């Protein structure tokens, strides 16, 4: 494979951002933002770090991101031609699609029976993971930075000592009495 030019890398990034924004939409980062469609208020998968997570080597898919973006753009170009949607305005084909068409394409790519379904579902799962768990960073750091997914789910920051304690029970009552030999840190004696 030939080395990427800065334009190739930028096109790959904006294509993957547009995919992530289709999975969990957010608001535009600026007026000229083409990758994030801006169909939702607040931060979505892109603002939650989807690209950082996808580019993290721990995912096991980092080496295939160029291929994911290229395939997505091939599908988008065919989709645009079939539906009479103009492309070629300086952004990758998937990025140039309106949000509704991006969503239709992703539904098609992830539908039962699509031959590439497993690939696209795995990419979508990582986009969800960036939003739902901030898996690419420490939870404390994510909360301190105002991570959109964790804060929208109401994840509270830890206590001053860095530990989470839950003084209110999810069922409205403790499920069991604390054993009398339990230490102050919560460990069995």
C-alpha positions in Angstrom: 0.0 0.0 0.0 1.3 3.5 -0.9 2.0 5.9 2.0 -0.9 8.1 2.8 -0.8 11.8 1.9 -2.2 14.3 4.4 -5.3 14.6 2.2 -5.8 10.8 2.3 -5.5 10.8 6.1 -7.9 13.7 6.4 -10.4 12.0 4.1 -10.1 8.8 6.1 -10.7 10.7 9.3 -13.7 12.7 8.0 -15.2 9.5 6.6 -14.9 7.7 9.9 -16.2 10.7 11.8 -19.3 10.8 9.5 -19.8 7.1 10.2 -19.5 7.6 13.9 -21.8 10.5 13.8 -24.4 8.4 12.0 -24.2 5.8 14.8 -24.5 8.4 17.6 -25.2 11.8 16.2 -24.0 15.0 17.8 -24.0 18.7 17.1 -21.6 20.3 14.7 -18.3 21.3 16.1 -18.3 24.4 13.9 -20.4 25.9 11.1 -18.3 24.4 8.4 -18.2 20.9 10.0 -19.1 18.4 7.2 -18.5 15.1 9.0 -20.8 15.8 11.9 -24.3 16.3 10.4 -25.6 18.2 13.4 -28.9 16.4 13.7 -28.7 16.1 17.6 -27.9 18.5 20.4 -24.9 17.8 22.6 -21.9 15.7 21.9 -22.2 12.4 20.0 -19.7 9.6 19.1 -17.3 12.0 17.4 -17.1 14.3 20.4 -16.9 11.3 22.7 -13.6 10.2 21.0 -14.7 7.6 18.4 -11.7 8.3 16.2 -9.3 8.1 19.1 -10.8 4.8 20.1 -10.7 3.4 16.5 -7.1 4.5 16.2 -6.1 2.8 19.5 -4.2 -0.3 18.7 -6.0 -2.2 21.4 -9.1 -2.4 19.2 -7.4 -4.7 16.7 -9.0 -2.8 13.8 -6.6 0.1 13.5 -4.7 -1.5 10.6 -8.0 -1.8 8.6 -9.3 1.7 9.0 -8.0 2.9 5.6 -9.9 -0.1 4.0 -13.1 0.7 6.1 -13.1 4.3 4.9 -12.3 3.3 1.3 -15.1 0.7 1.2 -17.6 3.1 2.9 -16.8 5.7 0.2 -17.2 3.2 -2.6 -20.6 2.2 -1.2 -21.5 5.9 -0.8 -20.5 6.8 -4.4 -22.6 3.9 -5.7 -25.5 4.9 -3.4 -25.3 8.6 -4.5 -25.2 7.6 -8.2 -28.2 5.3 -7.8 -30.2 8.0 -5.9 -29.1 11.0 -8.0 -27.3 12.7 -5.1 -24.4 15.0 -6.3 -21.0 14.3 -4.8 -17.5 15.5 -5.6 -17.5 18.8 -3.7 -14.1 18.2 -2.1 -15.2 15.8 0.6 -15.4 12.0 0.5 -18.6 10.6 -0.9 -19.9 9.3 2.4 -19.3 12.7 4.0 -21.2 14.5 1.2 -24.4 12.5 1.8 -27.1 14.1 3.8 -27.6 12.5 7.3 -30.8 10.6 6.2 -28.9 8.9 3.4 -25.9 8.1 5.6 -28.3 6.4 8.0 -30.0 4.5 5.2 -26.6 3.3 4.0 -25.6 2.2 7.5 -28.9 0.3 7.9 -28.2 -1.5 4.6 -24.6 -2.3 5.5 -25.6 -3.7 8.9 -28.7 -5.5 7.8 -29.1 -9.3 8.2 -27.8 -10.9 5.1 -25.5 -8.2 4.0 -22.1 -9.9 3.1 -20.1 -7.2 5.0 -22.4 -7.0 8.0 -19.9 -8.2 10.6 -17.3 -5.6 9.5 -19.8 -2.7 9.7 -21.3 -3.9 13.0 -17.9 -4.1 14.6 -17.1 -0.5 13.5 -20.5 0.6 14.9 -19.8 -1.2 18.2 -16.6 0.7 18.7 -18.3 4.0 18.0 -20.9 3.1 20.6 -18.1 2.1 23.0 -16.5 5.5 22.7 -19.8 7.1 23.7 -21.0 4.6 26.3 -17.8 3.8 28.2 -15.0 6.0 27.0 -13.0 2.8 26.8 -10.0 4.6 25.3 -9.4 6.8 28.4 -9.6 6.7 32.1 -13.1 7.2 33.5 -11.8 9.9 35.9 -10.2 11.8 33.0 -13.2 11.4 30.8 -15.5 12.8 33.5 -13.2 15.6 34.2 -13.2 16.5 30.5 -17.0 16.5 30.4 -17.2 13.3 28.2 -20.6 13.6 26.5 -21.7 10.0 26.8 -20.7 9.4 30.4 -22.2 12.8 31.5 -25.4 12.2 29.6 -25.8 8.9 31.4 -25.4 10.6 34.7 -22.1 8.9 35.7 -21.0 10.8 38.8 -17.4 11.6 39.4 -15.5 9.7 42.1 -15.1 11.0 45.6 -12.1 13.2 46.4 -10.0 10.0 47.1 -10.7 8.7 43.6 -13.1 6.0 44.7 -16.8 5.7 43.8 -19.2 5.2 46.6 -22.9 4.8 46.2 -24.8 6.1 49.2 -28.2 5.6 47.5 -29.2 2.1 46.4 -30.7 1.5 43.0 -33.6 -0.4 44.5 -34.1 2.3 47.1 -32.9 0.1 49.9 -29.8 -2.0 50.7 -29.9 -5.5 49.4 -28.2 -6.9 52.4 -26.8 -5.7 55.7 -23.0 -5.1 55.7 -21.2 -8.0 57.4 -19.9 -6.9 60.9 -16.4 -7.9 60.0 -16.2 -5.7 56.9 -13.3 -3.3 57.0 -13.6 0.5 56.4 -12.5 0.1 52.8 -15.3 -2.4 52.2 -13.2 -5.6 52.2 -14.1 -8.7 54.1 -12.0 -9.0 57.3 
